[in-house]
């Protein structure tokens, strides 16, 4: 969330405190963050394009690209292993100097997009970096 806030104009809530384990005073994982006022997305669909465009054009930093996606189905374990060896050789030969990864929200739907005076995106717990194919999927609510 900090990366998105620092590299885009997308408004994300500030995180005040969090604990991903249940070994704390309240015995449950939690996140305490800033409240962002706004209206749910279904009332303002026209503002989605610029937001997705910004997420598309920033790159995830220090990530390893996903080169192990093999095509399959394979006729045998031998064919699968052959494909994995090809991918390994591709990595070993240094063919992957430039990673072109994008930030993926992970739960980009109308309940997590707030509109109003400021356009905000909340609920980043499933965010990750992904490929162009990941970011170009239709949101489930379209």
C-alpha positions as CSV (number, residue, x, y, z in Angstrom):
1,X,0.0,0.0,0.0
2,X,2.9,2.4,0.8
3,X,4.4,1.7,-2.7
4,X,1.1,2.5,-4.4
5,X,0.7,5.7,-2.3
6,X,4.2,6.9,-3.1
7,X,4.2,6.1,-6.8
8,X,0.7,7.0,-7.9
9,X,-2.0,9.5,-7.1
10,X,-4.3,6.7,-6.0
11,X,-5.6,7.3,-2.5
12,X,-5.0,4.3,-0.2
13,X,-5.6,4.2,3.6
14,X,-2.7,4.8,5.9
15,X,-2.0,1.7,8.1
16,X,-1.5,2.6,11.7
17,X,-0.9,-0.8,13.2
18,X,-1.3,-4.5,12.2
19,X,-0.5,-8.0,13.3
20,X,-0.8,-11.0,11.0
21,X,-0.7,-13.5,13.9
22,X,-3.2,-14.4,16.6
23,X,-0.6,-14.3,19.3
24,X,-1.5,-10.7,20.4
25,X,-3.7,-9.1,23.1
26,X,-6.9,-9.5,21.1
27,X,-6.0,-13.1,19.9
28,X,-6.8,-12.5,16.2
29,X,-4.9,-11.1,13.2
30,X,-5.9,-7.4,12.6
31,X,-5.1,-4.3,10.7
32,X,-5.9,-0.8,12.0
33,X,-6.0,1.8,9.2
34,X,-7.3,5.2,8.3
35,X,-11.0,5.5,7.5
36,X,-11.6,6.8,4.0
37,X,-15.0,8.3,3.3
38,X,-16.6,7.7,-0.1
39,X,-19.3,6.1,-2.2
40,X,-19.0,2.6,-3.6
41,X,-17.9,2.3,-7.2
42,X,-21.2,1.2,-8.8
43,X,-22.2,4.9,-8.6
44,X,-19.1,6.2,-10.5
45,X,-17.8,3.6,-13.1
46,X,-16.3,6.3,-15.4
47,X,-13.4,6.9,-13.1
48,X,-12.0,3.4,-13.3
49,X,-9.8,3.8,-16.4
50,X,-7.3,6.3,-15.1
51,X,-6.8,4.2,-11.9
52,X,-6.1,1.0,-13.8
53,X,-3.8,2.9,-16.2
54,X,-1.7,4.1,-13.3
55,X,-1.4,0.6,-11.8
56,X,-0.5,-0.7,-15.2
57,X,2.4,1.8,-15.7
58,X,4.2,1.4,-12.4
59,X,6.5,-1.6,-12.0
60,X,6.8,-3.9,-9.0
61,X,10.3,-3.6,-7.6
62,X,12.7,-6.5,-6.6
63,X,10.4,-9.2,-7.9
64,X,11.3,-12.4,-9.6
65,X,9.4,-12.9,-12.8
66,X,7.1,-15.9,-13.3
67,X,8.9,-18.0,-15.9
68,X,7.8,-21.4,-14.7
69,X,4.4,-21.3,-16.4
70,X,4.5,-24.2,-18.7
71,X,1.8,-24.9,-21.3
72,X,0.7,-28.5,-20.8
73,X,-1.1,-30.7,-20.8
74,X,1.8,-33.0,-21.3
75,X,1.7,-36.6,-22.5
76,X,4.2,-37.8,-20.0
77,X,6.3,-36.8,-17.0
78,X,9.2,-36.8,-19.4
79,X,7.7,-34.1,-21.5
80,X,6.9,-32.0,-18.4
81,X,10.5,-32.4,-17.1
82,X,11.9,-31.4,-20.5
83,X,9.8,-28.2,-20.5
84,X,11.0,-27.4,-16.9
85,X,14.7,-27.9,-18.0
86,X,14.1,-25.6,-20.9
87,X,12.7,-22.9,-18.5
88,X,15.7,-23.5,-16.1
89,X,18.1,-23.0,-19.0
90,X,16.4,-19.8,-20.0
91,X,16.8,-18.4,-16.5
92,X,20.4,-19.7,-16.2
93,X,21.4,-18.0,-19.5
94,X,20.5,-14.6,-18.1
95,X,17.6,-14.0,-20.5
96,X,15.6,-12.4,-17.8
97,X,17.4,-9.2,-17.1
98,X,14.2,-7.0,-17.4
99,X,11.1,-7.9,-15.4
100,X,7.9,-6.3,-16.5
101,X,5.7,-6.8,-13.5
102,X,2.7,-4.8,-12.5
103,X,0.9,-4.3,-9.2
104,X,-2.3,-6.4,-8.9
105,X,-4.9,-5.4,-6.3
106,X,-6.1,-8.9,-5.8
107,X,-9.7,-7.9,-4.8
108,X,-10.5,-5.2,-7.2
109,X,-14.3,-5.0,-7.0
110,X,-16.9,-2.3,-6.4
111,X,-17.0,-2.7,-2.6
112,X,-13.2,-1.8,-2.4
113,X,-13.3,1.3,-4.6
114,X,-14.5,4.5,-3.0
115,X,-15.5,7.6,-4.9
116,X,-16.3,11.1,-3.6
117,X,-14.0,14.1,-3.1
118,X,-11.1,11.7,-3.5
119,X,-11.0,8.4,-5.4
120,X,-9.7,5.7,-3.1
121,X,-9.0,2.0,-3.2
122,X,-9.1,-0.1,0.0
123,X,-8.6,-3.7,1.0
124,X,-5.1,-4.4,-0.3
125,X,-4.6,-7.7,1.6
126,X,-4.5,-9.8,-1.5
127,X,-2.2,-7.4,-3.5
128,X,0.8,-8.8,-5.2
129,X,2.8,-8.3,-8.4
130,X,1.8,-10.1,-11.5
131,X,2.2,-10.1,-15.3
132,X,0.4,-8.1,-17.9
133,X,-2.0,-11.0,-18.3
134,X,-3.0,-10.7,-14.6
135,X,-3.8,-7.0,-14.7
136,X,-5.7,-7.2,-18.0
137,X,-8.4,-9.5,-16.7
138,X,-11.9,-8.2,-16.4
139,X,-13.0,-7.4,-12.9
140,X,-15.5,-10.0,-11.7
141,X,-18.2,-7.4,-11.3
142,X,-18.3,-6.4,-15.0
